[in-house]
Amino acid sequence: MSAPLAGSDRRGAALVTVLIVAFAVAAMAVGAILVSSGARLTTSFSVRETSMQAAANGGLEIIRDSLNGGVFDSLLPANNFTTIAAAEPVLGAAGDTLRGYSRARFVGRTGGRTGGSATAGQYGSNFASALSVVADARGAVAARRLLLSQESWSKFAVAINQWPGSAVYGCSESINGPFHSNSVLRLQSGCSSPRVLFTGPVSVVGSVSNQSSGTFQAGLRTGVAAVVWPTPARINVMEQYAIDADVANGDYDISAPSGNPVGSHTPALRIEFLTVDVNGNGTIEWDEGFMRVFRARAATVPQLAYVSSRRWNNGSLTDPNTQSRNCGAVVRLATGTTARFVTAAELFAASTVAQRDNGVRWLLTNGGQGARPASVNGGSTPTGRACYLGGDGRLFNEGGMTPDSTVTDAVVNDQLGWWVKRRTGPLPALAAIRTDAAYLIPLGSNPNFKGVVFVTGDVAISGSLRGRVSVVSTGNIVLADDLLYRNAPGTRCDSEGDIMGAIATLNVLIADNNVQTPFRVNNVMYGQYDDTPADEQYNLFILAAGTTTAGTGNLFTTGLNGVPGPVPAYRMTGTFNSSATAESCGGAPAGCIRITGGLAMGRVEYFTYSTGGNAYGYAEAHAYDACGAVNPPPYFPTTGRFIESRYYEIDPVWLNAKTIPAFFADLRGQ
């Protein structure tokens, strides 16, 4: 027999293999257990994190709901914040308490360019920040902030607070944008072709009369909750923004002359907006808008009539403008003299009959004093027939304006009034190119201007606007002539676009004056004195807030029969009613008023148009400017309803180090 080969003995190898496999299987099992455990931990953590985030987000919505409950004033102090809940339990969807969680909720104003007391911008105090902080028993924290903005009343094409009168929307009328009524909606009965057209969403607290007469393209909701209407007290707060624009107060916080009762149809103050190409580049830029202010010397009848070019009712004279200082034409007062603009008053006072006769007939009246003056309104000789608002330089043959009070307030002009100089002197860039620079008040080029011009009393407005402005009046705002944006409404909704708010504590009136409304004398048309006879156009957002009492909060036409206030003698019979042959707007004698922007009224009592034997006034043909919803006029009053703007995740470690009071202080002062 032979001996076995060396190294061929393999006894025990199977055991080693089994052990290795066993160890591997055990390792895999342990790994599976660890992976499974980690997944469970991850899932648990993810669920907890999601729950905390949801709880924080829910807290933000609860805060928004609290603000929209009509108590936002008490929750938003000017210089502090409100702790709504310090450590409240968190409820689940079924109303059960979620164990291990607590939530703190805070709310305060947001300042800076988004509004608030520290703002230097033009955006209004209508932003707030909600903060919700959720913690669990193990010390985990989730913090979320929601920036909230209040809706502006300028989001509506038409908004109405009270509708006690019988006025209705006629069959041919239309509302091109959102409509809201805190009261009812009245439509003319029997409309079928056409119906009253509403292109935007319609919400009404009460009922809709003759609902079948309307077409509601974006839907109709009735029985909705009323929206808080702005009060005079809330509007008057805006005076501080005008004061803040100048260190010593003066240019933007204006008081009407004493003696002019608040609520007058003939204001003693007017503001005209204008533009100047300061840098000479051929483009009117955002900082090249200005305004100027004209004041009556006192509140006498002729001085008030002069400011807004009202009719000059001269006793028994049939023509109300026999001695007007606002109307005239280019004539020669004597043979061989140079033709120039001559006012009716100057012609009336001409020293000789020859001078008066050479001016051609002004009146078409019967005998007596009415036959004395010659006129600039008859025949073919006169040219340049026109009427201007008080202080316009063309009344003095001096171009665009007459800044010098020695001219506008001279004795020969009956000391009617003057332009107001800028308190701190002319801007150097203007002084180099304009002789009237001392009277031009800057808008966008003043870095302190917050967009608010506040008038204590009544004011008339007109002109060409470049900038973002809200004119606020404690009385009436009178639309004395066309007011147009330099950039067409709706074309620029950013911070350099043009937009205006006209905010009146009482009413907004469309002036019945020589500049806007044609008139008759003995059935002869005098409409050629209207510089825009086709219609009257106003680019602006109107808020006639009113005081909730009768006679306030309306938009109407002065001089209209049935409207509070005296009806001039020349309006008392049908022969003197307005009639504009060049205009056609719903059959209204004075044609159209076209408001491109929005209209919010405290009450609907009066009309812009009256039919019948004494038919007079304007039909309405408005258009909606969508910029009012996304970038409202400066500090335009808000509805009180807060909507979501921006959402932020806050680092809880940073917030804890910062502290809640310091966090909200920073938000107010941004």
C-alpha positions as CSV (number, residue, x, y, z in Angstrom):
1,M,0.0,0.0,0.0
2,S,1.2,3.5,-0.6
3,A,1.2,6.5,1.8
4,P,-1.4,9.4,1.4
5,L,-0.4,12.6,-0.4
6,A,0.7,15.6,1.8
7,G,-2.1,18.4,2.2
8,S,-4.9,16.4,0.9
9,D,-6.7,16.1,4.2
10,R,-10.0,18.5,4.0
11,R,-11.7,17.5,7.1
12,G,-13.6,20.6,8.8
13,A,-13.8,22.7,5.6
14,A,-17.6,22.4,5.4
15,L,-17.9,23.8,8.9
16,V,-16.0,26.9,8.0
17,T,-18.1,27.5,4.9
18,V,-21.3,27.1,6.9
19,L,-20.0,29.7,9.5
20,I,-19.1,32.2,6.7
21,V,-22.5,31.9,5.1
22,A,-24.2,32.1,8.5
23,F,-22.2,35.3,9.3
24,A,-23.2,36.8,5.9
25,V,-26.8,36.0,6.4
26,A,-26.8,37.4,9.9
27,A,-25.1,40.6,8.6
28,M,-27.7,40.9,5.9
29,A,-30.5,40.4,8.5
30,V,-29.0,43.0,10.8
31,G,-28.7,45.4,7.8
32,A,-32.2,44.8,6.8
33,I,-33.3,45.4,10.4
34,L,-31.3,48.6,10.5
35,V,-32.6,49.8,7.1
36,S,-36.1,49.1,8.1
37,S,-35.6,50.9,11.4
38,G,-34.1,53.9,9.6
39,A,-36.9,54.0,7.1
40,R,-39.4,54.0,10.0
41,L,-37.5,56.8,11.7
42,T,-37.3,58.8,8.5
43,T,-41.0,58.3,7.8
44,S,-41.9,59.2,11.3
45,F,-39.7,62.3,11.1
46,S,-41.1,63.3,7.7
47,V,-44.7,62.9,9.0
48,R,-43.9,65.0,12.1
49,E,-42.2,67.6,9.9
50,T,-45.2,67.7,7.6
51,S,-47.6,67.9,10.5
52,M,-45.7,70.8,12.0
53,Q,-45.6,72.7,8.7
54,A,-49.3,72.1,8.2
55,A,-50.0,73.3,11.7
56,A,-47.9,76.5,11.1
57,N,-49.6,77.1,7.8
58,G,-53.0,76.6,9.4
59,G,-52.0,79.2,12.0
60,L,-51.3,81.7,9.2
61,E,-54.8,81.2,7.8
62,I,-56.4,81.6,11.2
63,I,-54.6,84.9,11.5
64,R,-55.9,86.0,8.1
65,D,-59.4,85.0,9.1
66,S,-59.1,87.0,12.3
67,L,-58.0,90.1,10.4
68,N,-60.9,89.7,7.9
69,G,-63.4,89.5,10.7
70,G,-63.5,93.3,10.8
71,V,-61.2,93.8,13.8
72,F,-57.9,94.4,11.9
73,D,-57.5,97.9,13.4
74,S,-57.2,96.4,16.9
75,L,-54.9,93.7,15.8
76,L,-52.5,96.0,13.9
77,P,-51.2,98.7,16.2
78,A,-49.1,101.4,14.5
79,N,-45.9,100.8,16.4
80,N,-46.2,97.3,17.9
81,F,-47.4,93.8,17.1
82,T,-50.1,91.6,18.6
83,T,-49.6,88.2,20.2
84,I,-52.8,86.4,19.3
85,A,-51.8,83.2,21.0
86,A,-48.6,82.4,23.0
87,A,-48.9,78.6,23.3
88,E,-52.2,77.3,22.1
89,P,-53.0,73.6,21.4
90,V,-53.1,72.5,17.8
91,L,-56.3,71.0,16.5
92,G,-56.6,68.4,13.8
93,A,-59.0,68.4,10.9
94,A,-61.6,66.6,13.0
95,G,-61.3,69.1,15.8
96,D,-59.3,66.8,18.1
97,T,-56.2,68.1,19.9
98,L,-52.9,66.9,18.4
99,R,-50.8,65.7,21.3
100,G,-47.3,67.0,21.7
101,Y,-47.7,70.3,19.7
102,S,-48.1,73.9,20.7
103,R,-48.5,77.0,18.5
104,A,-47.8,80.7,18.8
105,R,-49.4,83.3,16.5
106,F,-48.4,86.9,16.0
107,V,-49.4,89.7,13.6
108,G,-48.2,93.2,12.9
109,R,-47.9,95.8,10.2
110,T,-45.3,95.6,7.4
111,G,-43.6,98.9,6.5
112,G,-41.2,100.3,4.0
113,R,-42.1,100.3,0.3
114,T,-45.0,98.0,1.1
115,G,-46.7,100.6,3.3
116,G,-46.8,101.5,7.0
117,S,-45.7,104.4,9.1
118,A,-42.1,104.2,8.0
119,T,-42.8,104.2,4.3
120,A,-41.1,106.6,1.9
121,G,-42.9,105.1,-1.0
122,Q,-46.3,105.4,-2.6
123,Y,-48.0,102.2,-1.8
124,G,-50.2,102.7,1.3
125,S,-50.5,101.2,4.8
126,N,-52.2,98.1,3.6
127,F,-49.7,95.3,4.3
128,A,-49.4,93.1,7.3
129,S,-47.2,90.1,8.3
130,A,-48.6,87.0,10.0
131,L,-46.2,84.8,11.9
132,S,-47.0,81.2,13.1
133,V,-44.5,79.2,15.2
134,V,-45.2,75.5,16.0
135,A,-43.1,73.4,18.5
136,D,-43.2,69.8,19.6
137,A,-42.3,68.1,22.9
138,R,-38.8,67.2,21.7
139,G,-37.9,70.8,20.9
140,A,-38.4,70.8,17.1
141,V,-39.7,74.1,15.7
142,A,-41.3,75.2,12.5
143,A,-41.8,79.0,11.8
144,R,-43.7,80.4,8.8
145,R,-44.5,84.0,7.8
146,L,-47.2,85.2,5.4
147,L,-47.2,88.7,3.9
148,L,-50.8,89.9,3.6
149,S,-52.1,92.8,1.5
150,Q,-55.4,94.5,1.8
151,E,-57.6,94.7,-1.3
152,S,-58.0,98.3,-2.5
153,W,-61.4,99.8,-3.5
154,S,-59.7,100.5,-6.8
155,K,-60.0,96.8,-7.7
156,F,-63.6,97.5,-8.6
157,A,-64.9,99.1,-11.8
158,V,-67.9,100.2,-9.8
159,A,-68.5,99.8,-6.0
160,I,-71.5,101.1,-4.1
161,N,-72.1,101.3,-0.4
162,Q,-75.8,102.5,-0.1
163,W,-78.5,102.7,-2.8
164,P,-81.5,104.4,-1.3
165,G,-82.6,106.2,-4.5
166,S,-84.5,105.1,-7.5
167,A,-81.7,105.4,-10.1
168,V,-81.2,102.4,-12.3
169,Y,-78.7,101.1,-14.9
170,G,-80.3,101.6,-18.3
171,C,-80.6,98.9,-21.0
172,S,-77.7,100.2,-23.0
173,E,-75.3,100.7,-20.2
174,S,-72.3,98.4,-19.3
175,I,-69.9,97.9,-16.4
176,N,-66.6,96.7,-17.8
177,G,-64.9,95.2,-14.7
178,P,-65.7,93.9,-11.2
179,F,-68.8,95.3,-9.6
180,H,-69.8,95.2,-5.9
181,S,-72.7,96.6,-4.0
182,N,-73.1,96.7,-0.2
183,S,-76.7,97.3,-0.9
184,V,-78.8,96.4,-3.9
185,L,-78.5,96.5,-7.7
186,R,-81.2,98.2,-9.7
187,L,-81.7,97.6,-13.4
188,Q,-84.2,99.1,-15.8
189,S,-87.1,96.8,-16.4
190,G,-87.8,95.1,-19.8
191,C,-84.3,95.2,-21.2
192,S,-83.8,92.5,-23.9
193,S,-81.8,93.9,-26.7
194,P,-79.6,95.2,-25.4
195,R,-79.5,94.2,-21.8
196,V,-77.4,95.9,-19.1
197,L,-74.0,94.2,-19.6
198,F,-71.6,93.3,-16.7
199,T,-68.3,91.9,-18.1
200,G,-66.7,91.3,-14.7
201,P,-67.8,89.4,-11.6
202,V,-70.8,90.9,-9.8
203,S,-71.4,90.6,-6.0
204,V,-74.4,92.1,-4.2
205,V,-75.2,92.0,-0.5
206,G,-78.9,92.5,-1.2
207,S,-81.2,91.7,-4.2
208,V,-81.1,92.5,-7.9
209,S,-84.2,94.2,-9.2
210,N,-85.2,93.2,-12.8
211,Q,-82.4,90.7,-12.9
212,S,-83.5,89.4,-16.3
213,S,-82.5,92.8,-17.7
214,G,-78.8,92.1,-17.1
215,T,-76.2,89.9,-18.7
216,F,-73.6,88.7,-16.2
217,Q,-70.7,87.3,-18.2
218,A,-68.5,86.5,-15.2
219,G,-71.2,85.5,-12.8
220,L,-73.5,87.0,-10.2
221,R,-73.5,86.4,-6.5
222,T,-76.2,87.8,-4.1
223,G,-76.4,87.6,-0.4
224,V,-72.6,88.1,0.0
225,A,-71.1,89.7,3.1
226,A,-70.8,93.5,3.2
227,V,-67.4,95.0,2.8
228,V,-66.3,97.6,5.4
229,W,-66.7,101.1,3.8
230,P,-64.0,103.7,4.4
231,T,-65.0,106.4,7.0
232,P,-64.0,110.1,7.0
233,A,-61.8,109.4,10.0
234,R,-59.8,106.8,8.1
235,I,-59.5,109.1,5.1
236,N,-58.3,112.0,7.2
237,V,-55.4,109.9,8.5
238,M,-53.9,110.4,5.0
239,E,-53.1,114.1,5.8
240,Q,-50.0,112.9,7.7
241,Y,-48.6,111.4,4.4
242,A,-48.9,114.8,2.8
243,I,-47.2,116.5,5.8
244,D,-44.4,114.0,5.8
245,A,-43.5,114.9,2.2
246,D,-42.0,118.2,3.3
247,V,-40.2,118.9,6.5
248,A,-42.0,122.1,7.2
249,N,-45.4,121.2,5.5
250,G,-46.8,123.3,2.8
251,D,-46.7,122.1,-0.8
252,Y,-48.9,118.9,-0.5
253,D,-51.0,119.7,2.6
254,I,-53.2,122.5,1.4
255,S,-56.0,124.5,3.0
256,A,-58.7,126.2,0.9
257,P,-59.3,129.9,1.4
258,S,-61.4,130.8,4.4
259,G,-65.1,131.7,3.8
260,N,-65.6,128.9,1.2
261,P,-68.0,126.5,2.9
262,V,-67.0,122.8,2.8
263,G,-69.2,121.0,0.3
264,S,-69.4,123.9,-2.1
265,H,-70.0,123.4,-5.9
266,T,-67.7,126.4,-6.5
267,P,-64.4,125.7,-4.8
268,A,-61.9,128.5,-4.1
269,L,-59.0,126.3,-4.9
270,R,-57.9,124.4,-8.0
271,I,-55.0,122.1,-8.7
272,E,-53.7,121.7,-12.3
273,F,-51.4,118.8,-13.2
274,L,-48.8,119.3,-16.0
275,T,-45.6,117.9,-17.4
276,V,-42.3,119.4,-18.3
277,D,-39.5,117.8,-20.4
278,V,-36.9,118.9,-17.9
279,N,-33.9,117.0,-19.5
280,G,-35.0,117.9,-23.0
281,N,-34.8,114.4,-24.4
282,G,-38.2,114.5,-26.0
283,T,-39.7,112.0,-23.5
284,I,-41.8,112.8,-20.5
285,E,-40.3,110.5,-17.8
286,W,-41.7,109.4,-14.5
287,D,-40.1,112.3,-12.6
288,E,-41.2,115.0,-15.0
289,G,-44.7,115.4,-13.6
290,F,-45.7,118.6,-11.6
291,M,-48.7,120.4,-10.2
292,R,-49.6,124.0,-9.5
293,V,-52.2,125.5,-7.2
294,F,-54.5,128.5,-7.9
295,R,-56.3,130.2,-5.0
296,A,-59.1,132.7,-5.0
297,R,-58.4,135.8,-3.0
298,A,-61.6,135.3,-1.0
299,A,-64.9,133.4,-1.3
300,T,-67.0,136.0,-3.1
301,V,-69.3,135.0,-6.0
302,P,-67.2,136.3,-8.9
303,Q,-63.9,135.0,-7.4
304,L,-65.4,131.5,-7.0
305,A,-66.9,131.6,-10.4
306,Y,-63.5,132.6,-11.8
307,V,-61.5,129.7,-10.3
308,S,-63.4,126.9,-12.1
309,S,-64.8,129.0,-15.0
310,R,-68.4,128.9,-13.8
311,R,-71.1,130.9,-15.6
312,W,-71.2,134.6,-14.6
313,N,-74.8,135.1,-13.9
314,N,-75.2,138.9,-14.1
315,G,-78.6,139.8,-12.8
316,S,-81.2,140.2,-15.5
317,L,-78.8,139.6,-18.4
318,T,-79.8,136.6,-20.4
319,D,-76.3,135.6,-21.3
320,P,-74.6,134.4,-18.1
321,N,-71.2,135.3,-19.5
322,T,-71.7,138.9,-20.3
323,Q,-68.9,139.9,-18.0
324,S,-67.0,136.7,-17.8
325,R,-63.3,136.8,-17.1
326,N,-62.9,133.3,-18.2
327,C,-64.2,133.5,-21.8
328,G,-63.3,135.5,-24.8
329,A,-61.9,135.5,-28.3
330,V,-59.1,137.1,-30.4
331,V,-60.4,140.5,-31.7
332,R,-59.3,144.0,-32.5
333,L,-60.7,146.6,-30.2
334,A,-60.1,149.4,-32.7
335,T,-59.2,149.8,-36.3
336,G,-55.5,149.4,-36.9
337,T,-54.8,147.7,-33.5
338,T,-53.3,144.3,-33.1
339,A,-55.7,141.4,-32.6
340,R,-55.4,139.8,-29.2
341,F,-57.4,137.7,-26.8
342,V,-60.1,139.8,-25.2
343,T,-62.2,138.6,-22.3
344,A,-65.9,139.4,-22.2
345,A,-65.4,141.5,-19.1
346,E,-62.8,143.6,-20.9
347,L,-65.1,144.1,-23.9
348,F,-68.0,144.9,-21.7
349,A,-65.9,147.6,-20.0
350,A,-64.6,149.0,-23.3
351,S,-64.6,152.8,-23.2
352,T,-66.4,153.5,-26.4
353,V,-69.3,151.9,-28.3
354,A,-67.0,151.8,-31.4
355,Q,-64.6,149.5,-29.5
356,R,-67.4,147.3,-28.3
357,D,-69.0,147.1,-31.8
358,N,-65.6,146.4,-33.4
359,G,-65.4,143.3,-31.3
360,V,-68.6,142.0,-32.8
361,R,-71.7,140.9,-30.8
362,W,-71.2,139.0,-27.5
363,L,-74.8,138.8,-26.5
364,L,-78.0,137.8,-28.1
365,T,-80.4,139.4,-25.7
366,N,-83.2,141.9,-25.8
367,G,-82.6,145.6,-25.3
368,G,-81.6,147.4,-22.2
369,Q,-78.2,146.7,-20.7
370,G,-78.0,143.5,-22.8
371,A,-77.8,145.6,-26.0
372,R,-74.9,147.7,-24.8
373,P,-71.8,145.5,-25.0
374,A,-70.5,144.2,-28.3
375,S,-69.5,140.6,-28.6
376,V,-66.8,138.1,-29.6
377,N,-69.3,135.3,-30.3
378,G,-71.1,136.5,-33.4
379,G,-70.2,136.8,-37.1
380,S,-67.0,135.6,-38.7
381,T,-64.5,138.2,-37.5
382,P,-63.6,136.7,-34.1
383,T,-61.2,133.8,-33.9
384,G,-59.8,131.7,-31.0
385,R,-63.0,131.6,-29.1
386,A,-62.3,129.9,-25.8
387,C,-62.9,129.7,-22.1
388,Y,-60.2,128.9,-19.6
389,L,-60.0,128.1,-15.9
390,G,-59.0,130.8,-13.5
391,G,-55.4,132.1,-13.7
392,D,-54.6,130.5,-17.1
393,G,-52.0,132.7,-18.8
394,R,-54.0,132.7,-22.0
395,L,-56.5,135.0,-20.4
396,F,-53.7,137.5,-20.1
397,N,-52.0,136.9,-23.5
398,E,-49.1,135.4,-21.6
399,G,-49.0,131.8,-22.7
400,G,-49.4,128.8,-20.5
401,M,-49.9,130.5,-17.1
402,T,-49.6,133.8,-15.3
403,P,-47.5,133.1,-12.3
404,D,-47.0,136.7,-11.1
405,S,-49.6,137.7,-8.6
406,T,-49.2,141.3,-9.6
407,V,-50.9,140.3,-12.9
408,T,-53.4,137.7,-11.8
409,D,-54.3,139.6,-8.7
410,A,-54.2,143.1,-10.2
411,V,-56.9,145.6,-9.4
412,V,-57.9,145.7,-13.1
413,N,-58.7,142.0,-12.7
414,D,-60.8,142.6,-9.6
415,Q,-58.2,140.9,-7.4
416,L,-59.5,137.5,-8.2
417,G,-56.7,135.3,-7.0
418,W,-53.2,134.1,-7.6
419,W,-50.9,131.1,-8.2
420,V,-49.2,129.8,-5.1
421,K,-45.4,129.7,-5.1
422,R,-43.5,126.7,-4.0
423,R,-42.5,127.0,-0.4
424,T,-38.8,126.1,-0.8
425,G,-38.3,127.9,-4.1
426,P,-37.9,126.6,-7.7
427,L,-36.1,123.4,-8.6
428,P,-32.7,124.5,-10.2
429,A,-33.3,122.4,-13.3
430,L,-36.7,124.0,-13.9
431,A,-35.5,127.5,-13.2
432,A,-33.0,127.2,-16.1
433,I,-35.8,126.5,-18.6
434,R,-39.1,128.0,-17.2
435,T,-40.0,131.5,-16.0
436,D,-42.7,130.0,-13.8
437,A,-40.5,127.4,-12.1
438,A,-41.2,128.8,-8.6
439,Y,-44.9,127.8,-9.0
440,L,-44.3,124.2,-10.1
441,I,-44.5,121.6,-7.4
442,P,-42.7,118.3,-8.2
443,L,-44.3,114.9,-8.0
444,G,-42.0,112.0,-8.8
445,S,-38.8,114.0,-8.6
446,N,-39.4,114.7,-4.9
447,P,-38.0,111.6,-3.1
448,N,-40.1,112.5,0.0
449,F,-43.4,112.7,-1.9
450,K,-45.6,109.8,-0.9
451,G,-48.2,110.4,-3.6
452,V,-50.8,112.2,-1.4
453,V,-52.0,115.7,-1.9
454,F,-54.4,116.6,1.0
455,V,-56.8,119.5,0.8
456,T,-58.8,120.8,3.7
457,G,-61.9,122.0,2.0
458,D,-63.1,121.7,-1.6
459,V,-60.9,121.6,-4.7
460,A,-61.2,121.5,-8.5
461,I,-58.7,119.4,-10.5
462,S,-57.7,119.1,-14.1
463,G,-54.7,118.7,-16.4
464,S,-52.2,116.1,-17.6
465,L,-50.7,113.7,-15.0
466,R,-47.3,112.0,-15.1
467,G,-46.9,110.2,-11.8
468,R,-48.7,108.4,-9.0
469,V,-51.0,110.8,-7.0
470,S,-54.0,110.6,-4.8
471,V,-55.9,113.9,-4.2
472,V,-57.8,113.8,-0.9
473,S,-60.4,116.4,0.0
474,T,-62.3,116.8,3.3
475,G,-65.2,118.2,1.1
476,N,-66.0,118.0,-2.6
477,I,-63.7,117.3,-5.5
478,V,-64.8,119.1,-8.6
479,L,-63.8,117.8,-12.0
480,A,-63.3,121.2,-13.7
481,D,-61.9,119.9,-17.0
482,D,-60.4,116.8,-18.6
483,L,-57.8,115.0,-16.6
484,L,-55.6,112.6,-18.6
485,Y,-52.6,110.4,-17.9
486,R,-49.5,111.0,-20.0
487,N,-49.3,107.2,-20.5
488,A,-52.6,105.7,-21.5
489,P,-54.5,103.9,-18.6
490,G,-53.7,100.3,-18.3
491,T,-50.5,100.4,-20.3
492,R,-48.1,100.6,-17.3
493,C,-49.1,99.1,-13.9
494,D,-45.6,99.4,-12.4
495,S,-44.2,102.0,-10.0
496,E,-43.5,104.4,-12.8
497,G,-46.9,104.2,-14.4
498,D,-49.5,107.0,-14.2
499,I,-52.4,106.6,-11.9
500,M,-54.6,108.9,-9.9
501,G,-57.1,108.6,-7.0
502,A,-59.7,111.3,-6.3
503,I,-60.8,110.7,-2.7
504,A,-63.6,113.0,-1.4
505,T,-65.1,112.8,2.0
506,L,-68.3,114.2,0.6
507,N,-69.0,114.1,-3.2
508,V,-67.3,114.2,-6.6
509,L,-68.9,116.7,-9.0
510,I,-68.6,117.2,-12.7
511,A,-68.4,120.9,-13.1
512,D,-71.1,122.7,-15.1
513,N,-68.8,125.3,-16.4
514,N,-67.8,127.2,-19.6
515,V,-64.9,124.8,-20.2
516,Q,-66.9,121.6,-20.3
517,T,-70.6,122.2,-20.8
518,P,-72.0,123.9,-23.9
519,F,-74.9,126.2,-23.3
520,R,-77.6,128.1,-25.1
521,V,-78.7,131.7,-25.1
522,N,-82.0,132.3,-26.9
523,N,-81.6,128.9,-28.6
524,V,-78.3,129.9,-30.1
525,M,-75.5,127.4,-29.4
526,Y,-72.5,128.6,-27.5
527,G,-70.7,125.2,-27.5
528,Q,-67.6,126.4,-29.4
529,Y,-66.1,127.5,-26.1
530,D,-65.7,123.9,-25.0
531,D,-62.2,122.8,-25.9
532,T,-63.2,119.1,-26.1
533,P,-66.8,119.1,-27.3
534,A,-66.9,115.4,-28.2
535,D,-66.9,114.3,-24.5
536,E,-65.3,114.9,-21.1
537,Q,-62.5,112.4,-20.1
538,Y,-61.2,111.6,-16.7
539,N,-58.4,109.1,-16.1
540,L,-58.7,108.4,-12.4
541,F,-60.2,106.2,-9.7
542,I,-63.0,108.0,-7.8
543,L,-63.9,107.4,-4.2
544,A,-66.8,109.6,-3.2
545,A,-66.9,108.2,0.3
546,G,-69.7,110.3,1.9
547,T,-70.6,110.2,5.6
548,T,-73.5,107.7,5.1
549,T,-75.9,110.5,5.4
550,A,-78.2,111.8,2.6
551,G,-76.6,114.0,0.0
552,T,-73.0,112.7,0.4
553,G,-71.1,110.0,-1.4
554,N,-72.4,110.8,-4.8
555,L,-71.1,111.4,-8.3
556,F,-73.3,113.9,-10.1
557,T,-73.3,117.0,-12.3
558,T,-73.6,120.4,-10.8
559,G,-76.4,122.6,-12.0
560,L,-78.7,119.6,-12.6
561,N,-82.3,120.2,-11.5
562,G,-83.1,118.2,-8.4
563,V,-79.5,118.2,-7.1
564,P,-78.9,120.0,-3.9
565,G,-77.7,123.6,-4.5
566,P,-79.0,126.5,-6.4
567,V,-80.0,126.1,-10.0
568,P,-78.7,129.2,-11.9
569,A,-81.4,131.5,-13.5
570,Y,-80.2,130.6,-17.0
571,R,-81.0,126.9,-16.3
572,M,-84.6,127.6,-15.2
573,T,-86.2,127.3,-18.6
574,G,-85.8,124.9,-21.5
575,T,-84.3,127.5,-23.8
576,F,-81.1,127.6,-21.8
577,N,-80.5,123.8,-21.6
578,S,-77.3,122.4,-22.7
579,S,-77.1,120.8,-26.1
580,A,-74.0,119.5,-27.8
581,T,-74.5,118.8,-31.5
582,A,-71.0,117.2,-31.8
583,E,-71.7,114.7,-29.0
584,S,-73.8,111.6,-28.9
585,C,-73.9,109.4,-25.8
586,G,-77.2,107.8,-24.9
587,G,-79.1,110.9,-26.0
588,A,-77.8,113.0,-23.1
589,P,-77.7,116.8,-24.0
590,A,-74.2,117.4,-22.8
591,G,-72.8,114.2,-24.3
592,C,-70.5,111.7,-22.6
593,I,-68.4,111.6,-19.5
594,R,-65.8,108.9,-19.8
595,I,-64.1,107.8,-16.6
596,T,-61.3,105.4,-17.3
597,G,-60.4,103.9,-14.0
598,G,-62.9,103.0,-11.3
599,L,-65.8,104.5,-9.4
600,A,-66.7,103.9,-5.7
601,M,-69.7,105.8,-4.3
602,G,-71.0,106.0,-0.8
603,R,-74.6,106.5,-2.0
604,V,-76.6,106.5,-5.3
605,E,-79.1,109.3,-5.0
606,Y,-78.5,111.7,-7.9
607,F,-77.9,111.5,-11.6
608,T,-75.4,112.8,-14.1
609,Y,-78.2,112.9,-16.7
610,S,-81.8,114.0,-16.4
611,T,-84.5,113.6,-19.1
612,G,-87.7,115.5,-19.7
613,G,-88.5,119.1,-20.4
614,N,-85.4,120.3,-18.7
615,A,-83.1,117.6,-20.0
616,Y,-79.6,118.2,-18.9
617,G,-76.4,116.4,-18.2
618,Y,-74.0,113.7,-19.3
619,A,-74.5,110.0,-20.0
620,E,-71.9,107.7,-18.6
621,A,-69.5,105.7,-20.7
622,H,-66.8,104.4,-18.4
623,A,-63.9,102.0,-18.9
624,Y,-62.1,99.9,-16.2
625,D,-58.3,100.3,-15.6
626,A,-57.0,96.9,-14.4
627,C,-53.9,98.7,-12.9
628,G,-56.1,99.6,-9.9
629,A,-56.2,96.0,-8.8
630,V,-52.5,95.3,-9.0
631,N,-50.9,98.7,-8.1
632,P,-53.5,101.0,-6.7
633,P,-53.3,104.8,-6.4
634,P,-51.2,105.9,-3.4
635,Y,-52.8,105.1,-0.1
636,F,-56.2,104.5,-1.8
637,P,-58.5,103.2,0.9
638,T,-58.7,99.5,1.3
639,T,-61.6,97.1,1.8
640,G,-60.2,95.7,5.0
641,R,-60.0,92.2,3.4
642,F,-56.5,90.7,3.5
643,I,-55.3,88.4,0.7
644,E,-52.1,86.3,0.5
645,S,-49.1,88.0,-1.1
646,R,-45.9,86.2,-0.2
647,Y,-45.0,83.1,1.9
648,Y,-41.7,82.7,3.8
649,E,-40.0,79.9,5.7
650,I,-38.2,81.3,8.8
651,D,-35.2,79.7,10.4
652,P,-36.4,79.1,13.9
653,V,-32.8,79.3,15.3
654,W,-32.3,82.7,13.8
655,L,-35.8,83.8,14.9
656,N,-35.1,82.7,18.5
657,A,-31.9,84.8,18.5
658,K,-33.6,87.7,16.8
659,T,-36.6,87.7,19.2
660,I,-40.2,88.3,18.1
661,P,-40.4,92.0,19.1
662,A,-37.2,92.8,17.1
663,F,-38.5,90.8,14.1
664,F,-41.7,92.9,13.9
665,A,-39.8,96.1,14.5
666,D,-37.7,95.3,11.4
667,L,-40.8,94.6,9.4
668,R,-42.4,97.9,10.3
669,G,-39.2,99.9,9.4
670,Q,-38.1,98.2,6.2
